[in-house]
Amino acid sequence: MTSMQKQRIEFLRGRGESYAAIAHTLDISENTIKSYCRRNGLGASYIEDHQPAKVDEVCANCGRLLMHTPDAKRKRFCSDKCRMAWWAKHPEAVKRKAVYHFICPACGTEFKAYGNAKRKYCSRACASSARRACHE
């Protein structure tokens, strides 16, 4: 195997090419390519380390590269701080399934409440005024 072929193998492995594709391109036996790659640290871990970051492998808020844990849920944010900042900027992305509609008994206005099906008043002011009216 020539030094030019060795450089070409390293280049193609860096681009993520398979052993079979490299063997076909260079017209060398696939087993020869496998042996060379394994001896020179160009196996699967080499490909993972040299692949460019995909769009889903950066933090959705700040753009930093994410470190994923194998066999775990894929990360979307690099930290809790970024996660909370992103959700604060994108409230429309929240899938709110528990939105309830009410009419305030104190002032009569119609309002929506998220997550609390037992809410009665639209605000603390209305709840306070209703409480004061009961005690009079």
Contacts in CASP RR format, 6 or more apart in sequence:
PFRMAT RR
TARGET T0000
AUTHOR 0000-0000-0000
METHOD contacts of the structure
MODEL  1
MTSMQKQRIEFLRGRGESYAAIAHTLDISENTIKSYCRRNGLGASYIEDH
QPAKVDEVCANCGRLLMHTPDAKRKRFCSDKCRMAWWAKHPEAVKRKAVY
HFICPACGTEFKAYGNAKRKYCSRACASSARRACHE
1 28 0 8 1.000
1 32 0 8 1.000
1 36 0 8 1.000
5 26 0 8 1.000
5 28 0 8 1.000
6 36 0 8 1.000
8 22 0 8 1.000
8 25 0 8 1.000
8 26 0 8 1.000
9 22 0 8 1.000
9 26 0 8 1.000
9 33 0 8 1.000
9 36 0 8 1.000
9 37 0 8 1.000
9 42 0 8 1.000
10 40 0 8 1.000
10 42 0 8 1.000
12 21 0 8 1.000
12 22 0 8 1.000
12 25 0 8 1.000
13 22 0 8 1.000
13 37 0 8 1.000
13 42 0 8 1.000
13 43 0 8 1.000
13 46 0 8 1.000
13 47 0 8 1.000
13 50 0 8 1.000
14 42 0 8 1.000
14 46 0 8 1.000
14 47 0 8 1.000
14 50 0 8 1.000
14 51 0 8 1.000
16 47 0 8 1.000
16 50 0 8 1.000
16 51 0 8 1.000
17 25 0 8 1.000
19 30 0 8 1.000
19 33 0 8 1.000
19 34 0 8 1.000
19 37 0 8 1.000
20 30 0 8 1.000
22 28 0 8 1.000
22 33 0 8 1.000
23 29 0 8 1.000
23 30 0 8 1.000
23 32 0 8 1.000
23 33 0 8 1.000
26 33 0 8 1.000
36 42 0 8 1.000
37 43 0 8 1.000
37 46 0 8 1.000
53 65 0 8 1.000
56 74 0 8 1.000
56 76 0 8 1.000
57 65 0 8 1.000
57 66 0 8 1.000
57 68 0 8 1.000
58 64 0 8 1.000
58 65 0 8 1.000
58 66 0 8 1.000
59 65 0 8 1.000
59 66 0 8 1.000
59 76 0 8 1.000
59 77 0 8 1.000
59 78 0 8 1.000
59 79 0 8 1.000
59 82 0 8 1.000
60 76 0 8 1.000
60 77 0 8 1.000
60 82 0 8 1.000
60 86 0 8 1.000
61 77 0 8 1.000
61 78 0 8 1.000
61 82 0 8 1.000
61 83 0 8 1.000
61 85 0 8 1.000
61 86 0 8 1.000
62 78 0 8 1.000
62 82 0 8 1.000
63 78 0 8 1.000
64 78 0 8 1.000
66 75 0 8 1.000
66 76 0 8 1.000
66 77 0 8 1.000
66 78 0 8 1.000
67 75 0 8 1.000
68 74 0 8 1.000
68 75 0 8 1.000
76 83 0 8 1.000
77 83 0 8 1.000
77 86 0 8 1.000
87 93 0 8 1.000
87 94 0 8 1.000
96 114 0 8 1.000
98 114 0 8 1.000
98 115 0 8 1.000
98 117 0 8 1.000
99 112 0 8 1.000
99 113 0 8 1.000
99 114 0 8 1.000
99 115 0 8 1.000
100 112 0 8 1.000
100 113 0 8 1.000
100 114 0 8 1.000
100 115 0 8 1.000
100 116 0 8 1.000
100 117 0 8 1.000
100 119 0 8 1.000
101 110 0 8 1.000
101 111 0 8 1.000
101 112 0 8 1.000
102 110 0 8 1.000
102 111 0 8 1.000
102 112 0 8 1.000
102 113 0 8 1.000
102 119 0 8 1.000
102 120 0 8 1.000
102 122 0 8 1.000
103 109 0 8 1.000
103 110 0 8 1.000
103 111 0 8 1.000
104 110 0 8 1.000
104 111 0 8 1.000
104 120 0 8 1.000
104 121 0 8 1.000
104 122 0 8 1.000
104 123 0 8 1.000
104 126 0 8 1.000
105 120 0 8 1.000
105 121 0 8 1.000
105 130 0 8 1.000
106 121 0 8 1.000
106 122 0 8 1.000
106 126 0 8 1.000
106 127 0 8 1.000
106 129 0 8 1.000
106 130 0 8 1.000
106 133 0 8 1.000
107 122 0 8 1.000
107 126 0 8 1.000
109 122 0 8 1.000
111 122 0 8 1.000
113 119 0 8 1.000
120 127 0 8 1.000
121 127 0 8 1.000
121 130 0 8 1.000
END
